[in-house]
Amino acid sequence: MARELLAADPLEVAPRLLGKLVVHGDRSARIVEVEAYRGATDPASHAFRGRTARNATMFGRAGLLYVYLSYGIHWCANVVCGEEGVAGAALLRALEPVAGIDEMVSARAARRRGGTAPPERDLCRGPANLTSALGIAKEHDGVDLLAASSSVRLLDDGVAPPVGAALARGPRVGITRAAGLEWRFWVAGSRYVS
């Protein structure tokens, strides 16, 4: 994916990410649901009150991976977008597993009570589940998703983002501030959407 396509407003970038692949080692999954966060103008954004050690990656160049700990227990992953120095990101909410599914199952089973694996449909449904399935954690914060040498990559294999009725849009999930804004985008009809 070209960096210039990510160097735009998060509301433009988020739906463009649908259909792209997130790859970590032998594991890959297709993005089917995202949420846009606009930094200083978005009360739900980690960057609303300015730059901190936790959110510094959000102010970096487009194409970086911003990883943070949610509720002290779950990692969440975002694609940094927009102009460098101006915080913006798209939260990865759900992915459709494509390759390395056995590894995803093992990773998810290790995190679940009783060591049981969820059905394939649930492996990457939800921000915490997808990072667990792909093996993404704090050490991946700041990784350049577009660099060939990166451990986590964002790839375009030619699947076009959905348009028209195939693109669904609604309010973001799990937030209390700016909750009514329809800044969540997903592939309509995907059984992998959270």
N, C-alpha and C positions, 0 to 999 in steps of 0.2 A: 504494500500500500504506500502511496506517495505521501511524504511528510506534509506537503502543501495542502493535501486534502484534510489533514487533521489540524492544520493551523488556521482554524476558523472558529466561529462561535460554537460553543458546545451544543446548542440547539440544532445547528446544521450538521455537526459532525456525528452526533449520536445515531440518527437513523442511517447514516452512511456506513456505520460499523456493522449493521445487521448483515449477516451472511459471510462476514470475514471469519478467518480461523485464528484461534489462539493456540499456540503450539508450545509445549514444554517437554523436551526430550522426545519420547515415543508417543506421548499423549497429545491429542489435538481435539478441539471441539469448535463447533460453529456458533457464532454469536446469534442469539435469537431474541434477547431482551436487554435493554440498556436504559439508564436514566441520565439526563443531563444535569450538571451542576455548574453554575456560573460564577463562582468565586465571590468577590466583594459585593455584587448586586443580588446575591441569592442567600437569604437567611438560613437556608438548610445546608449550605455549603460549609465544609471545614475551613474554608479560607475567608468566610464572611467578615471575620474580625481581624484579618491580616495574616501575615506570614508567621509561622511558628516552626519549631524543629519537626513537629509531626507532619505538617502539611507542605513543607518546603518543595517537595517534588511537584506539587500542583502548579507551581510558578515556573517550572522548567519548560524546556522546549516541547513542542507537540510530538507525541509518539513515545513519551516516557510512560512507564508503568508506575502508578501511585498505589502503594499497598499500605493499608492501615488496619489496626486492630479494633474490632467493633465489640462493644460490651465486655472488653477485656478477655474475650475467648475466641473470637472468629476473625480470620483475615478476610479482607475485602479488597478487590482489585479494580482499578480505574485506568482508563486510557486518558492521558493528559492531552488536552486539545486547546486550541487558541494560540494567541500570541505569547511568546516567551516573556515572562515577567508579569503576566496577567493570569491569575489563577482560573483554571477551567478544567473540567474532566467529565468523562462519561463512565458511570459505574456499570460494571458488567453484572447483570442480574441473573441471566440464565444462558446456558450454552447447550447445544446438541452434541453429544459425544460422537466423534468420528473415528478416532484411532486410539489404541492403547487402552481400550475399555477394561481389559483385565486388570491393568495397573490402577485404573480409576476405582474399580470395584474394591481392590485390596486396600487402597488408601482410605476410602470411605468406610470400609468395614472396620479398619483399625480405630477409627474415631467414634464409632457408634457403640452404644451399650450392647453388650452381648456379642460384639464382633460380627454382627450380621451385615450383609451388604444390602443397600436399597436396590429397588428395581432400576434398570438402566435409565428409564425415563426420569428418575429422581437424582441421578448421579450429579448433575450440574444445574439443578433447579434451585436458585437462590444464591446470593453472593458468597456466603460462607461455604456452601456445598461445592461450588465450582472451584474455589481456590483449594479446598481439600482434595478434590478429585484430581486436579492438575498438579498438585504439589507446589502451589504458589504460597509464599510466606514473606515475612519481613525482609529477608535477605534479597528479595527481588524488587524491593522499592527502589525506584530510580533506574531500573534496567531500560535500555533503549529498545523498544519493541521492534524497531525497524532496522536495527543493525544485524548483519548476517551472523556475527559472532555471539549474539545475545543468547542467554539460556532460555528466555521466554520471548516468543516472536508473535507478531501480528501479521498474518499473511492474507493476500488476496488471491484466491484460486479461480477467479472468474465468475463466482456466483454474485449476481447483481443484487443490491439491496432491494427490498420490497418497495413497491409503489402502489398508489391508489388503494383499493380495498385490501390489498395484501399487507399494507402497513397499518398497524393499529397504534393508537396513541391514547394515553390517559394519565391520571395523577400518579405521582411518585408514591412509593410504598414505604411504610415504616418510619415516616418522619412526622414531626408536629408543626414545624415552621414551613410556610409556603407550600403546604400540603395539597392545596387545590390546583396548583399549576400542572398542566398536562405536559410534563417533561419526561414521561416514560414512553418508550417506543418498543414495539415488539412485532414479531412476524405473526400476523393474524393466522389463527388455526394451528400454530405449532403446539404439539403436545408437550414440549420441553419448557415452555414458558412457566415462570414461577407463579 
